[in-house]
Amino acid sequence: MATTRIYVDVDLTTGKTFELPEAAGHHVARVLRMRISDPLILFNGLGGEYGAKILSIHKSSVNVEVSFFSDLERESSLHIELGQALSKGEKMDFTIQKAVELGVSSIVPLITRYSNVRLDEKRLQKKHEHWQKVIISACEQCGRNRIPELSPAMKLDHWLRNDQAELKLILVPDADQTLSDLNTKPQTIRLIIGPEGGLSRSEIRDLENDNYTAIQLGPRILRTETAALATIAALQNQLGDY
């Protein structure tokens, strides 16, 4: 049985004893119903992970002792920044979760012309906090020890102002090129995936003028969440660590 992995925003050192943050303690004590002396793996997003054991449990208060450090790295050699247009309901959660599992380095929620999601600043902030939890949970599950960066939601043209990737891609169903046509071995990639309604022709034209390469994955039209994950997996297979 796999050892439970918990993210803690705490300075970790071998031999340290401390109380888990409230949410982590509740998860360990009330959800997982773990017991004294049960092992844990802790990580704080700075690299590597720490073996620990439970010293005491009182309601949702859990004290642990850090036993050892393991200098494990599970990050991809390929730095992928995913610009994902906002999508409805649980689709955005699903895309973010699986993109983390597939090894993306950073995620930027994008507001595009045909985005069906319209949120005010307060609701966007709540969504950002929720997506951050989705990312951390995905890291706990998949074994990553570093937390991918989540940028605030922004308009597409604003995101393009800071644009330095070696390879910049947009997924367009009727594009002339596929991934296998690209004769390049980049280490940094920017990938833009449009919303349910797709990117507008003017957005695609502006992106191509900004040196983005339009590619397609095949003859079938993919949903926005499928498009993102299929492209990331293909990039990892062709250029990354798969």
N, C-alpha and C positions, 0 to 999 in steps of 0.2 A: 504494500500500500504506500502510495506517495506521501512524503512528508508535507504537511500544510505550509504554504508560503504566505507570508504576511509582509506588506509594505508598511514601514514606519518612518515618519519624517523626524528621525532622531539620529544624533551622532552615535554610531555603534563602534564598540571596541570589545575585544575579547576580555571576559571577566566582568563586564558591566552587568549590573542588575537594575531593572527599572520596571515601572508599570506601563503596560501597553496603553496607547491612546484609547479613548473611550470607545470609538467605533470598532477598532480592532479587538479590544477586550470583549465587547459584546458579541462579536462574531465568533471568537474563540470559545467563550464560555456558554453562550446561549444558543447559538446556531449550530456550531460544530460539536458542542458538549464535550470538549476535551477535558483531560484530567491532569492532576499534578504529576510531573515527571514526563508528560508527553513531549516529544520533540517538535520543534518548529524550525522553519527557515525564515530568517528575517533579512530584508534588504531595504536600503534607504535611497536607491536611485543613483548612487555615486559610483557604482561598480562593485562587482563581487557580491557575496552573500554570506550570512552568518548563521551558523548552527546555534540553536538555543533550546532551553527546556523550561517548562512551566514550573515555577516555584510555589505559587499559591493562587487560589481562585476564591474570590468572595463576591457573589452575585456577578456583576459584569466587570469587576476589578481583577485584572490578571497581572501578576508579577512574573517576570522571566529573567533568566540568567543567560548571557551570551557565552557560548562555549568555545567556538572556534571560527576562524575566517577562511573562506574559500574564494580564491581569486578567479572566479569563473566569468567568462564573457560570452554572451550569446547574441551579440549584436551582429547584424549583417555587415559585410564589407561594402555593401552598396547603400549609399545614402539616398533614400527616396523621400521627397517631400510631397505629400498628397494634398492637393487643393480640391476638396470635395464640395460641390454645390450642395446647399442645404436641401434635405429631403424630408418627406413627411413621416410622422409617427416614429415607429421603431426602426425604420430603415437606416436613419443616420446612426443610431446606436449600433446596429448590426455592422454597418460599414466600418465604423471606428474600431469596434472590438476586433473584427477579423483583420483589419489592416495592421493593427498592433501585433497580432499573432503572426502575420506574414512578414513583419520586420521593418515597417516604415519608421523613419527617424522623426518625422514631424507631420502634423496634420493641421490644415487651415480650412475651417468652414467658410465657404464662399457664397456671397450673395450675387446671383447672376440675373439676367433679364427675365428668364422664364422660371425662376425659382418659385415654387408654389407655397413656400413657407415665408410668412411675413411676421416678424417678431419685433416688439419694441426693445429698447435698450435693457430694461429690467428683466424681461423674459429671456433675452439673449444671455444675460449674465447668469441666470439660473440654469440655462441650458449648458453654458460653459462649465459650470461647477458639476453638473451631472455628467457631461462627457469626460471630464477629468477623472471622475470615479470609475467610469467605464474603462478608461485607459489603464488605470491602476489595477483594477480587477483582472483585466486581460493579461497584464504583466505578471500578476500573481499566478495565474493559471498556466501561462505558456513558458514560464521560466526566465523571462527577461529581467535583468537586474538594473536596467536603466529605463527611465520613464520617457517615452517620446514627448516632444514638445507639442503642446496644443495652443495655437494662437487664437486670439479673439476672432469672432466672425467678422468678415470685412468684405467690401465690394471687390469684384474681380479687378477693376482697374487700379485700385489702391494696392492690392497684393503685387501687381506687376511692377511696381516702382522699385522693389527690392528683389532683383532677379539675376542670380549669378550662377545657376546650375550649368554643368557642362552639357547636359542634354535636357531639352524641354519638350514635353509631349502633350498632345491633346488627343482624346479618343473621339473619332468622327466616323460614323457608320459607312459613309461612302468615300472614305479616304483612299488614295491610290497605293499607299504603302502599308506594310505590316512590320512587326518588330524584326522579323528575320531579314528585312530589306535594309535595316540600319547597319551601316558599316562603321561602328564606333564601339569603344569600350570605356564608357564614362564611369566615374566613381560617384558622381552626384547627379541626381535626376529630379526634375520637377514634373509632376504628372497632374493634369487637370481633368476632372471628370464632371460633366454637366449634370443638371437636375433631371427630373422625370421628363420634362419637355425638351431636354437637350439644350445645347448652347445655340444662340442665335447666329445667323450667318455673319452679321457684323462683328460679333464677338470672336468668331473663328477667324475672320479676316484680320482683325486687330492682333490676335495671337500669332498668326502666321507672319504678320509684318514684324512681330517682336521675336522672330526666329524660333517659334514653336513649330514642331513637326507634327502634322496630322497623321495618325495611324488608325487602322481598324483591325479587329481581332477575327473577322470572318464574316460570312454572309448574313448572319442572324443579328437582329437588333437586341441588345442586352439592356436589362434594367440598370438603373444607375448604380445600385449596390453590387450587382453582378459584374458590371463593367470595371469598377474600381478593383475588386478583388481578383478578377481574372487577369487584369493587366499587371497588378503587383506580383502575382504568382508567376506570370510569364517573364517579367523582368528579373525576378530572383532566379528563375531557372536558367535564363540566358546569360545574365551578367552578375548575379549575386552568389548566394551560398547554398543553392539547392542542387 
